[in-house]
Structure formats: structure tokens, C-alpha cells
Amino acid sequence: MTERFVDWGIPAPALNAALSAWTEFLGGLLIVLGLFTRLVSIPLFINKVDLDGLFLKLGVALRRGVVELDDRAPLASIRRAITTMR
């Protein structure tokens, strides 16, 4: 997982990979056990959702009020697969 974090440009990839893994493991375990579900949902949500980063990786940016698409972005092929009309 650390290699992926390096590829994605996440700072301190080893630390963040370990923190992410432990958050998922312990948070998932607590939810399965039905303990502290409301409390544990907060770090799990934060761990999963980084919309600004996701949009950048998909090649979607808002510049001067206009949505621009960058086909050179790392996940641009996924964005095109989702949005292309067939």
C-alpha cells in the first residue's frame, strides 16, 4: 500500500499507509461488533473521502468558474470510462 501512496503523491506515505490500514481495521472491527459506531464513522469517513484529491487524480478542475478536464491525469481513463456516452 505504501507504494500506491507514493504514486498518488500522498505525503509521508509509510505513516499514512499504516494509519489508514489501522483506521480501516479497528474501525471495521468496532462497527462489526456494534461498538462506538457513530464515533468510529468519523475517522472512517475522513479516511475514505478526499474529494479534492480524487478530482485532481481524475483530471477534473474548476478554474475561473469553468470545469476543465485533463486527460493526462493518473485516473483520467476511469473518468472517461464513466462519463463517455455509448
C-alpha positions as CSV (number, residue, x, y, z in Angstrom):
1,M,0.0,0.0,0.0
2,T,2.9,2.4,0.7
3,E,4.0,2.2,-3.0
4,R,0.5,3.3,-4.1
5,F,0.6,6.2,-1.6
6,V,3.9,7.2,-3.1
7,D,2.5,7.0,-6.7
8,W,-0.5,9.1,-5.6
9,G,1.7,11.8,-4.1
10,I,0.4,11.4,-0.5
11,P,2.8,13.0,2.0
12,A,4.6,10.7,4.5
13,P,3.4,7.6,2.6
14,A,4.6,5.0,5.1
15,L,3.0,6.7,8.0
16,N,-0.3,7.5,6.2
17,A,-0.5,3.9,4.8
18,A,-0.1,2.5,8.3
19,L,-2.6,5.0,9.8
20,S,-5.1,4.2,7.0
21,A,-4.8,0.5,7.4
22,W,-5.2,0.6,11.2
23,T,-8.2,3.0,10.9
24,E,-9.9,0.6,8.5
25,F,-9.1,-2.5,10.6
26,L,-10.0,-1.1,14.0
27,G,-12.9,0.9,12.7
28,G,-14.3,-2.0,10.8
29,L,-14.0,-4.3,13.8
30,L,-15.8,-1.9,16.0
31,I,-18.6,-1.5,13.5
32,V,-19.0,-5.2,13.2
33,L,-19.1,-5.5,16.9
34,G,-21.6,-2.7,17.1
35,L,-19.4,-0.6,19.4
36,F,-19.0,3.2,19.1
37,T,-20.4,3.1,15.6
38,R,-21.2,6.8,15.5
39,L,-17.8,7.8,16.8
40,V,-15.8,5.5,14.6
41,S,-17.7,6.5,11.5
42,I,-15.9,9.9,11.6
43,P,-12.3,8.7,11.1
44,L,-13.5,6.1,8.6
45,F,-15.3,8.8,6.6
46,I,-12.2,11.1,6.7
47,N,-10.1,8.2,5.6
48,K,-12.2,7.4,2.6
49,V,-13.2,10.9,1.4
50,D,-10.6,13.3,0.0
51,L,-12.7,14.8,-2.8
52,D,-10.3,17.4,-3.9
53,G,-7.5,14.8,-4.3
54,L,-9.9,12.5,-6.1
55,F,-11.0,15.2,-8.5
56,L,-7.4,16.1,-9.3
57,K,-6.5,12.4,-9.9
58,L,-9.5,12.1,-12.2
59,G,-8.4,15.2,-14.0
60,V,-11.3,17.4,-13.1
61,A,-10.5,21.0,-12.0
62,L,-12.5,24.2,-11.6
63,R,-10.6,27.2,-13.0
64,R,-12.1,30.7,-13.3
65,G,-15.5,29.2,-12.9
66,V,-15.1,26.7,-15.7
67,V,-14.7,22.9,-15.3
68,E,-11.6,21.7,-17.1
69,L,-10.7,18.1,-17.9
70,D,-7.1,16.9,-18.0
71,D,-6.6,13.7,-20.0
72,R,-3.1,13.3,-18.7
73,A,-4.2,12.9,-15.0
74,P,-3.5,9.5,-13.5
75,L,-7.1,8.3,-13.3
76,A,-8.4,10.1,-16.4
77,S,-9.1,6.8,-18.1
78,I,-11.5,5.9,-15.3
79,R,-13.2,9.3,-15.6
80,R,-13.6,8.8,-19.4
81,A,-15.0,5.3,-18.9
82,I,-17.6,6.6,-16.5
83,T,-18.6,9.6,-18.5
84,T,-18.4,8.5,-22.1
85,M,-21.8,8.1,-23.8
86,R,-22.2,4.8,-25.7
